[in-house]
Amino acid sequence: MRPARRPAILLCLAMTSGLGGCAPFPLQDGAGVEVAEAAPWPELLPMDRLLARQDEVGITDETTAGLLARAAALRARAARLRARQVGG
């Protein structure tokens, strides 16, 4: 290939791949379209109502203990996986 044709070919490839990004994304067999169209709009709340509810959900000693136990279990699992020989 001659060096003079490279920029033209690269430009054509760039434009062709760029056009692919303009195509609409096809829905996967139409699944869920009816459900999405029938779903109600989300409720928009004023900020003061949201801030008033922030204390309703919080981190307790129970949730902290559960999270720490889960983290310890994951660390132990990671250590076992690191110790295992791959392909052996």
KEDO-157919 format. One record per residue: residue number from 1; residue in one letter; y, z, x of N, C-alpha, C in turn. Coordinates in steps of 0.1 Angstrom, whole numbers. Each point is the difference from the previous one (the first is absolute). Example, Ala and Ser with C-alpha at 12.3 -4.5 7.8 and 13.67 -1.06 7.14 Angstrom:
BEGIN
+-----+----+-------+-------+-------+-------+-------+-------+-------+-------+-------+
!   i ! aa !   nc2 !   nc3 !   nc1 !  cac2 !  cac3 !  cac1 !   cc2 !   cc3 !   cc1 !
+-----+----+-------+-------+-------+-------+-------+-------+-------+-------+-------+
!   1 !  a !   -57 !    78 !   132 !    12 !     0 !    -9 !    12 !     0 !     9 !
!   2 !  s !    11 !    -7 !    -4 !    11 !     0 !     9 !    11 !     8 !    -8 !
+-----+----+-------+-------+-------+-------+-------+-------+-------+-------+-------+
//
This chain:
BEGIN
+-----+----+-------+-------+-------+-------+-------+-------+-------+-------+-------+
!   i ! aa !   nc2 !   nc3 !   nc1 !  cac2 !  cac3 !  cac1 !   cc2 !   cc3 !   cc1 !
+-----+----+-------+-------+-------+-------+-------+-------+-------+-------+-------+
!   1 !  m !   -12 !     0 !     8 !    12 !     0 !    -8 !    12 !     0 !     9 !
!   2 !  r !    10 !    -8 !    -3 !    12 !    -1 !     7 !     9 !    12 !    -2 !
!   3 !  p !     7 !     5 !    10 !     9 !    11 !    -2 !    11 !    -2 !   -11 !
!   4 !  a !     4 !   -13 !    -2 !    11 !    -2 !    -9 !    -5 !     2 !   -15 !
!   5 !  r !   -12 !    -1 !    -2 !    -5 !     1 !   -14 !    -3 !    15 !    -4 !
!   6 !  r !    -1 !     9 !    10 !    -3 !    14 !    -3 !    10 !     6 !    -9 !
!   7 !  p !    13 !    -1 !     3 !    10 !     6 !   -10 !    -1 !    -5 !   -14 !
!   8 !  a !    -3 !   -13 !    -2 !    -1 !    -5 !   -13 !   -12 !     5 !    -7 !
!   9 !  i !   -11 !     1 !     7 !   -13 !     5 !    -6 !     2 !    15 !    -3 !
!  10 !  l !     6 !     8 !     9 !     2 !    14 !    -3 !    10 !     2 !   -12 !
!  11 !  l !    10 !    -9 !    -1 !     9 !     1 !   -12 !    -8 !    -3 !   -12 !
!  12 !  c !    -8 !   -10 !     0 !    -8 !    -3 !   -12 !    -9 !    11 !    -4 !
!  13 !  l !    -7 !     6 !    10 !    -9 !    11 !    -3 !     8 !    12 !    -6 !
!  14 !  a !    11 !     3 !     6 !     8 !    11 !    -5 !     5 !    -2 !   -14 !
!  15 !  m !     4 !   -12 !    -3 !     5 !    -3 !   -14 !   -11 !     1 !   -10 !
!  16 !  t !   -12 !    -5 !     4 !   -12 !     0 !    -9 !    -4 !    14 !    -2 !
!  17 !  s !    -1 !     8 !    10 !    -4 !    14 !    -3 !    11 !     8 !    -7 !
!  18 !  g !    13 !    -4 !     2 !    10 !     7 !    -8 !     0 !    -4 !   -15 !
!  19 !  l !    -4 !   -12 !    -3 !    -1 !    -4 !   -14 !   -11 !     8 !    -7 !
!  20 !  g !   -10 !     4 !     7 !   -11 !     8 !    -6 !     5 !    13 !    -5 !
!  21 !  g !    10 !     6 !     6 !     6 !    12 !    -4 !     8 !    -1 !   -13 !
!  22 !  c !     3 !   -12 !    -4 !     8 !    -2 !   -12 !    -8 !    -1 !   -12 !
!  23 !  a !   -13 !    -1 !     1 !    -9 !    -2 !   -11 !    -2 !    13 !    -7 !
!  24 !  p !    -1 !     0 !   -14 !    -2 !    13 !    -7 !   -14 !     5 !     3 !
!  25 !  f !    -2 !    13 !     0 !   -13 !     6 !     2 !    -8 !    -1 !   -12 !
!  26 !  p !   -12 !    -5 !     0 !    -8 !    -2 !   -12 !    -6 !    14 !    -4 !
!  27 !  l !     0 !     2 !   -13 !    -7 !    12 !    -5 !   -15 !    -1 !     2 !
!  28 !  q !    -6 !    10 !     2 !   -15 !     0 !     2 !    -6 !     0 !   -14 !
!  29 !  d !    -5 !   -11 !    -5 !    -6 !    -2 !   -12 !     6 !     6 !   -12 !
!  30 !  g !    13 !     3 !     1 !     8 !     5 !   -12 !    -3 !    14 !    -4 !
!  31 !  a !    -8 !     7 !     9 !    -4 !    14 !    -4 !    12 !     9 !     1 !
!  32 !  g !     1 !     8 !   -11 !    11 !    10 !     0 !    13 !    -5 !    -5 !
!  33 !  v !     2 !   -13 !    -3 !    13 !    -5 !    -5 !     3 !     6 !   -13 !
!  34 !  e !   -10 !     0 !    -9 !     3 !     5 !   -14 !     4 !    15 !     1 !
!  35 !  v !    -7 !     7 !     8 !     3 !    14 !     2 !    14 !     3 !     5 !
!  36 !  a !     3 !    -8 !    10 !    13 !     1 !     6 !    11 !    -3 !   -10 !
!  37 !  e !    -2 !   -11 !    -8 !    10 !    -4 !    -9 !     2 !    10 !   -12 !
!  38 !  a !   -11 !     7 !    -3 !     0 !     9 !   -11 !     5 !    14 !     4 !
!  39 !  a !     0 !     3 !    13 !     4 !    13 !     5 !    15 !     3 !    -3 !
!  40 !  p !     2 !    13 !    -3 !    14 !     4 !    -3 !     8 !     0 !    13 !
!  41 !  w !    13 !    -1 !    -2 !     9 !     1 !    12 !     0 !    14 !     5 !
!  42 !  p !     2 !     2 !    13 !     0 !    14 !     5 !    13 !     7 !    -5 !
!  43 !  e !    -2 !    13 !    -2 !    11 !     8 !    -5 !    10 !     2 !    12 !
!  44 !  l !    12 !    -3 !    -2 !    11 !     3 !    10 !     6 !    13 !    -3 !
!  45 !  l !    -1 !     9 !    10 !     5 !    14 !    -2 !    13 !     2 !     8 !
!  46 !  p !     9 !     8 !    -5 !    12 !     4 !     7 !    -4 !     8 !    12 !
!  47 !  m !     7 !    -1 !    11 !    -3 !     7 !    12 !     0 !    15 !    -2 !
!  48 !  d !     8 !     6 !    -8 !     0 !    15 !    -2 !   -13 !     4 !    -6 !
!  49 !  r !    -6 !    -8 !    -9 !   -13 !     4 !    -6 !   -11 !     0 !    11 !
!  50 !  l !     1 !   -10 !     9 !   -10 !    -1 !    10 !     1 !    12 !    10 !
!  51 !  l !    12 !     3 !     3 !     2 !    11 !    10 !    -4 !    13 !    -7 !
!  52 !  a !     2 !     2 !   -13 !    -4 !    12 !    -6 !   -15 !     2 !     0 !
!  53 !  r !    -8 !   -11 !     0 !   -14 !     0 !    -1 !    -6 !     1 !    14 !
!  54 !  q !     8 !     0 !    11 !    -6 !     0 !    13 !    -7 !    13 !     4 !
!  55 !  d !     3 !    11 !    -7 !    -6 !    12 !     3 !   -13 !     2 !    -7 !
!  56 !  e !    -3 !    -8 !   -10 !   -12 !     1 !    -8 !   -12 !    -3 !     9 !
!  57 !  v !     1 !   -10 !     9 !   -11 !    -4 !     8 !     3 !     4 !    14 !
!  58 !  g !    -8 !     8 !     6 !     3 !     5 !    14 !   -13 !     2 !     7 !
!  59 !  i !     2 !     4 !    13 !   -11 !     3 !     9 !    -3 !    14 !    -1 !
!  60 !  t !   -12 !     4 !    -4 !    -4 !    14 !     0 !    -9 !     3 !    11 !
!  61 !  d !    -3 !    13 !     1 !   -10 !     4 !    11 !   -13 !    -7 !    -2 !
!  62 !  e !    -4 !    -2 !   -12 !   -13 !    -6 !    -3 !     0 !   -15 !     5 !
!  63 !  t !    11 !    -7 !    -3 !     0 !   -14 !     4 !     1 !    -1 !    15 !
!  64 !  t !     7 !     9 !     6 !     2 !     0 !    15 !   -14 !     3 !     6 !
!  65 !  a !    -7 !     9 !    -5 !   -14 !     3 !     6 !    -9 !   -12 !    -2 !
!  66 !  g !     1 !    -6 !   -12 !    -9 !   -12 !    -2 !     3 !   -11 !     9 !
!  67 !  l !    13 !    -2 !     3 !     4 !   -11 !     9 !    -4 !     3 !    14 !
!  68 !  l !     1 !    13 !     4 !    -4 !     3 !    14 !   -15 !    -1 !     2 !
!  69 !  a !    -7 !     4 !   -11 !   -15 !    -2 !     1 !    -4 !   -15 !     1 !
!  70 !  r !     7 !    -8 !    -8 !    -3 !   -14 !     0 !     3 !    -6 !    14 !
!  71 !  a !    11 !     4 !     6 !     4 !    -5 !    13 !   -10 !     4 !    11 !
!  72 !  a !    -5 !    13 !    -1 !   -10 !     4 !     9 !   -13 !    -8 !    -1 !
!  73 !  a !    -4 !    -2 !   -12 !   -12 !    -8 !    -2 !     2 !   -14 !     5 !
!  74 !  l !    11 !    -6 !    -2 !     3 !   -14 !     5 !     0 !     0 !    16 !
!  75 !  r !     6 !    11 !     6 !     0 !     0 !    14 !   -14 !     2 !     6 !
!  76 !  a !    -9 !     8 !    -7 !   -13 !     2 !     4 !    -8 !   -13 !    -1 !
!  77 !  r !     2 !    -8 !   -11 !    -6 !   -12 !    -2 !     4 !   -10 !    11 !
!  78 !  a !    13 !     0 !     3 !     5 !    -9 !    11 !    -7 !     3 !    13 !
!  79 !  a !    -1 !    13 !     3 !    -7 !     4 !    12 !   -14 !    -5 !     1 !
!  80 !  r !    -7 !     2 !   -11 !   -14 !    -5 !    -1 !    -1 !   -15 !     2 !
!  81 !  l !     9 !    -8 !    -6 !     0 !   -14 !     2 !     3 !    -4 !    14 !
!  82 !  r !     9 !     7 !     6 !     4 !    -3 !    14 !   -12 !     3 !    10 !
!  83 !  a !    -8 !    10 !    -4 !   -11 !     3 !     9 !   -12 !    -9 !    -2 !
!  84 !  r !    -1 !    -7 !   -11 !   -11 !    -9 !    -2 !     1 !   -12 !     8 !
!  85 !  q !   -11 !    -5 !     6 !     0 !   -12 !     8 !    -1 !   -12 !    -9 !
!  86 !  v !     8 !   -10 !     3 !     1 !   -12 !    -8 !    -9 !   -10 !     7 !
!  87 !  g !    -9 !    -6 !    -8 !    -9 !   -11 !     4 !   -11 !     5 !     9 !
!  88 !  g !    -3 !    12 !     0 !   -10 !     6 !     9 !   -13 !     2 !    -6 !
+-----+----+-------+-------+-------+-------+-------+-------+-------+-------+-------+
//
